[in-house]
Amino acid sequence: MPACPPSCDVIGKENQPKSEVYDVVGSLCENNDKFAIERQLPPIDEKDIVVIHDTGAHGHAMGFQYNGRLRPKELMLRANGSVELIRRAETVEDYFVTYNFAPDSFVPSRG
């Protein structure tokens, strides 16, 4: 858990009462990532979008792919309320683009 937990919002419910308590979790880096613990938020329904602000190391800048996860797209929320795509989602091709080796075959010696 970060030293300064990020703020969270439920899109379209910013003005609703924060009547529920949730742990905001996900398998972004590890299967037990906890972004916010016992956070008061409005009721969250299936398909709601929860925005996690200031994710720190969980963002693209310090993200690492040791677990094979491709990094998601990044969106920027502008002061005027518009949203801009600032980085596309990675693809499988992106994951392997830096590999550069000649194919090799192992032939066991006999005898």
Steps between C-alpha positions, in 0.01 A plus 500: 500500500640842408604735781250755369199306369358629171158657479225309321188612316212314340431665165156658489449460875729774629208685664330196650532426872800285590286248684702183441845385614722315253852371461617603151713210378619344179763285340688777326842396619436226754184303568457674834550867407304727731465858383264619770383328817165569668429787261159669520348518152154516347341161425690332216309301241626255238655688203558818704840655439711567808779751443810459714690830505876518549582132476875551528699187419187332363505739204692464176809690616601235754296206378690175448400197300665213686159340533417529130226758538469748220465860611158661440426820315538823693250780496548857615212686658541867406397790724213578260356149549613357166683168484796438273671172410868557581630144460343207315467158660791268439463199272664158500719626215623784726593247767733310265628786283841519671588131453773466242661158471566245231310174526710216637445127518625267766636175363610256768831326439495126466747292682 
